Amino acid sequence: MRNMMAVVLVFFVLAGGISCATEKVVSMPDETTSAQRNPLQINGPAAPGTAEEKKFIKDYIESMRFMVYIDEKAKVSDSEEYLYRKAVAFANDYLAKKNIEVVLLDQIESLRRDHSTLMEDVQGENLSVVQWLAQKLNADVYIVIDLLVQNEKRGNQYYAQSNVSLTAFEASTGRLLASKSHNQIDKSVGSSEQIAKTNSVGICIQRIMGDLLTTTKTYMEKAIEDGIRYEMYITDTADAKTLLKFIGAIKDEKQKVTRIESVYRTDEEGKYYVYMFGNPDEFELFIYSIAETIPGLEGIKLVSQRGKSFTFSTGM
């Protein structure tokens, strides 16, 4: 239970002068649970990165997949829904023009609508709904949007002002990477209320995204300097000795694993963070290769995967 690239291009026409007040991009602290912040470290920190590791980090940063969605804490009225959808489309359009892969809004909403175990998974793992969706759709970073738009009519013209906030998170850990908000000073103009509001939101998002993207990449690079963190659940763990041998064998693979952290273990399940320079397929194959060397674990199998979170059954 722990268990794209189509691009929507949105064009808009602005009438009149527009400017936005900007605020400094702020890097944010880790938002993980206490168990995640203070796990038992089985290995120490990794040595300074090799040329190969630095290349992996660079390639990873440049190929990250982004998901943009509405802040789940935002109270969106029926009359405002179109504006939030436009905001997501504007952000996706900006990313696509930078050759960044994006998850489209229709994919997000389809998964949210059709997945029967969403709420159970979210509650069981202390995840936000948006983080769960990002993981399930294999996003590396997700951005949440919140906005406040005011408008007025003068004669035959409509005017609007926006306050737009964007916050970027690492999908696998929930770590906050960057946050930026803009409070528009001058008013956007349109021939209708809807056009004025759309213009206002669009120009502010256009101004926000560059700084947000730069800061997100900078802090993500720092976050993965010891490797990608893979979340590994092992079920059916009653044989403690065999499990310890398995974890020890992973720890000994210092050419592939920079460190491993034990979060918790019971007779039914163990949870670990494994840090390595490799993609999800390489991580899965690595686990199988280690398990094959441990008597009793030859039947290990993957039960579920959600992004960089894997659940294996020992088969015992």
N, C-alpha and C positions, 0 to 999 in steps of 0.2 A: 504494500500500500504506500510505502515510501516510494512506499511505493505511494526562397523566398527569395532567382530573387526577383520577384515581381515588384514594381515600384509604382506607387500612386503619386502622380505629379499634380500639384495643386497650384494654379496660377491666380494671382490677384492683382487688381489695379488700384493704385492709390491716387487719391485726388487731394491736393493740399499738402502742406508741410507737416512732417511728423518727426518727433524726436523722443528718445527714451532716456530716462535717468537710469544709470547703471550703478550696481553695487559690486564690491569686490567678490570674486569667487572664493568660497570658503571650503576648505577641506574639512571633512567631517570625521568624527571618531567612529570606531567600530561599534556596530549595533548588535553584535552577537550576544547570545545568552551567557550567563556566568560560567556554565560548563564549557562553552566554546572559548571564552576569554582566558580561562585558567586551567587548561587541560594538563595532564601529566605528560611531560616530554620524555620519550624513550630515547631519542637521539638528541644531541646538541644541535646548535645552529650549523648551517652548511658553511663550507669554506667559500672564499671569494669565488665568484662565478668564472667558469672557464669561457673560452671563446665560443664554444658550442652552446653553452647555456645562455650566453648573452645574445647569440643569434636567435635561439628559440624564443626568448623574451621579446625581442624586437619583432619577430615574425608574428608572434601571438598578439601583440598589441595592435599591429597593423591589420590583423584579420579578424578582430573581435566582432561578434554579432550583437546588434543592439535591439532592444525592445522598448518601445515608448508606449506608455499607457496612462490612463487617468489615475490620479492619486486616489486610492480607495477610501481615504478619509474625507475626500471632498464631497460636499453635499450638492449633487448635480440635479437640478430640476429638469423636467421634460423639455422645457423651453430652452435650456442651456445645453442640452446634449449635443446638438449639431455643432456648437461652438467648440466643445471639447474634442469632438471628432476632427474638426478642422485643425485644431491645435496639434493633435497627434500627426495628422497628414503633413502639416508644415514641417514638423521636426523630422519626420521620416524623409521628406523631400530633401531637406538639408543634408542629412546623412547619406542618402543615395547619391547626391551630387558629389560627395567626397569618396565615392566608391566603397561605402561601408554597407555591409549587408544588414538588412532590417527585417524584423518580424512585422508583418502587416496586421492592421487592426482586425480585419475579418478573421484571421487565424486565431488571434487571442480570444475574441468573443466566441468563436465556434468551440474552442477548447473549454472555455469557462462554462458555456451552456451545456455541453454534452458530457463532460466528465463527472460521473456520478460520485466519485470518491474525493472530490476536491476538498470539501470542508473537513472531512475526516482526516485526510492527510495533513492539512494545514494545522488543525488543532493538535494532532498527534506529534508534530515536529516543531512546533513553535515558529511557524513560518507565516509571513504575510501572504495574502492571496496573490498579490502581484509577483512576489518572489517565486512562489510555486509555479505560476504560469511561465515566468521567465526560464526557470529551470526545465520545465517540461518541454518548452519550445527551443531548448538548447541555445538560449541567449547567454552571452558572457557578461553583458551589462544591461541593466534596465533603468529607464528614466521615467519618473512620474511627473505629471503635469498638474498644477493647480492654478486657477486663475480667477480674477474678479474683474468684471467689465461693467462700466457705467456708461450710460448714453443719454443723449438729449436731442431734441429737434428744434431747429431755428429756421423758420420759414419753410422752404422746401428742402433744406439740407439736414442730414443726420450726422451727429458727432458721437464719438466713443473714445473712452480712455480705458487702458488695461493695466492691471497689475498681474504679472505672470511669474510663476515660480517653477523652476525645474530642478530636480534632484536626481543624481545618478548613484546607482548602487552596483556593487559586484554581485552578480546573480548567485553564485555558488555559496557565498558566505553571508550575504546581506550587509556587507561592509559599506558604509557611506563613503563615496569617493569625492563628490563635489556637489555644491548647491549654489544656485544663482537665481536672483529675482530681479525683475525690472518693474519700475513704476513709471508709466508713461506720463510725461508732462503735458505736451501738446496733444490736441485731440485729432483723431483720425476722422476723415470725412467720407461719406458715402451717400449714394442716391436712395438708400434704404437703411433702416436700422440694422438689418442683418449684414449688409455689406460693410457698413461702418464698423461694426463689431469685429467682423472677420478681418478687415484690414488692420485694425488695431492689434489684435492678437498676433496676426501673421508677421507684422514688422518687428514686434518685440521678440518673438521667438527667433526670428532671423538674426537679431542682434545678440541674443543670449547664447545660441548654440556653439559659436566658435570658441568662446572662452570656456564654456562647460566641457566641450570635447577635449580641448587641450589639457585642462586640469584633470579630467577623468583619466586620460592616457598616462599622464605623469604619475598620478597616485596608484594606478593599476600596475605600472611598471615596478614601483617600489613594493607593492603588495605581493608580487609573485617572484621577488628576487631569490627566494629559496625554493621556487618551483610552484606548480599548480597544486592547490590543495584539493585532494579527492576525499570525499566522505565515504567511508566504507563501513557498512553494517554486516556483521557475520551472525547468522542465526544458527540455532541448534548447537550451542557451545558448551554443553554439559561436560565434555572432556577438556578440562582446563589445561592439562599437560600438553595435549596436542595443539591446542590453540596457542599456548605460549611458544611452542616450537615454531609455529607458523609465523607469528609476529616477529619472533627472533630472526627467522630466515629473511623476512622482509627487511628488517633493520640491517642485516648484514650486507644487503645489496647496495652498498654505498656508491657504486657507480651509477645507479639509477634512482635511488631514493635519498633525498637530502635529509629527511627526518620523518618520524612517525610519532603521533601523539595518541595516547589512550584516553578516550573521553569517559567511557564506563564499560563495565562488563557484568553480566548476570549469567545464570545458568542457561537462559534462553537466548541471549543476544549480547554482542559486543559492538561498540562503536569506536571507530578510529579515524584519525585524519592522516592521510598519507601524502607527503609532498614529493613530487617528482616532475621532471621536465619531460613531458610527453602528453599526447592527446588522449581522449577517453578510450579509444580503441586500444592504444598501447598500454594504458593502465589495466584494462580488463585482461589482455593477454599476459601481462606481467603477473597478475594475481594467479592466473591459471598455472603459469610456469612454476611459481613458488609452491603452490598447493601440490603439484605433482611430485615434489621432492619430500613431502611429509606423509608418512604412512597414516592412512585413515582419512586423508583429505583428497584422495584421487577423484572422488565423486563430487567435488565442489561445483556448484552451478550458480549462474546468475538468476536471481529471482525477479529483480526489477532494477531499472535505471531511470534516473531523472536528472538530466544534465551531467553534473560531476558527482552525483550521489549514487552509489551502487549498493545493492543489497545482495549478498551471497548466502546461500545455504551450504553448510558443510556437507550435507548428505549423510550425516552420521545418524 
